[in-house]
Amino acid sequence: MKCGFCGYEFDEEDANSGCVSCPLSSGCNKLKCPRCNYENPPEPALVQKIKKLLKRIGR
């Protein structure tokens, strides 16, 4: 996934989870960029599948 603020590309597994102290933390699925801590929404499943397909093809 790509950070919407700094442009850093990272895997969702490397992202930090949303704020624990936030009142929306139980229903929030935002992921924090490991570089700048900007909260990004997760990539849709379709985008993830297309990226995996392009990696297999070699693009």
N, C-alpha and C positions, 0 to 999 in steps of 0.2 A: 504494500500500500504506500501511497505517497502523501506526505504531510501537506495539508492545505495552507500552511503558514510558511514553513521554511523550505519545502520542496524535497526534504530528505525522504528517500525510499527505504522502507523497512518491512519486515514480515510482521504480521499481526501477533505472532508469538513473542516477538521482541518488544512489543509495546507495553507500556505501563497501563494498568487499569485506571478507570475514572476515580475521582476523589471519593474516598470512603466517608468523609465528613459531609458530603453533599446530601441534601434532603432527597434528591432523586436517585441516590446511589443504588437503591434496590431495583430500579427499573431502567437505569442508564446503561447503555452498552457502548459508550464512547471509549475510544482508546487514545492514550496520550503518546505523542511522538517521543521516542527515546532521546532525541537531540534537544528539542525546545519545550517539551511538555504541553504543546498545543493539543487540545482535545478534538479528535477527528471522529466522525461517524464511521462505523465499519464499512468495508467495501461490500457491495451487494454480491450475492453468490454468483450471479451471471458474470460479473466482471472478474471474479476470481477464477472461474472456469475458463474464460477467454484467455487470461494471462497464462494459465497452466498449459493450455493448448498451444499458444504461441511459443512458450519455452520448449515444448516437445518438438515443434517444427523447426526451431532454431532461430527465431527472430528476436 
